[in-house]
Amino acid sequence: MANHKSAKKRIEITARQNLENKRVRSALKTQLKKFNAAVDAKENVETLLKETISVIDGAASKGVIHKNAANRKKSQVAKKAVQA
């Protein structure tokens, strides 16, 4: 357990940041599932592609995922959209 005031504060801040990162990561996964379902059904692919890329960029800008991972995911979804 933390003994210093600053260490206790860091624990609280880390917990808050962890919750925010989980929220962003969960939203990203949900959006990817929505996009994949739309590709399978072949409907609303273009609009969901824009939304998905936006969510991926948001996660990368917040540091939840690495920028190279974000670029890889964007490439994957764009490739799926073209094939649909």
HELIX and SHEET records of a PDB file:
HELIX    1   1 LYS A    5  ALA A   41  1                                  37    
HELIX    2   2 VAL A   45  SER A   61  1                                  17    
HELIX    3   3 LYS A   67  GLN A   83  1                                  17    
END                                                                             
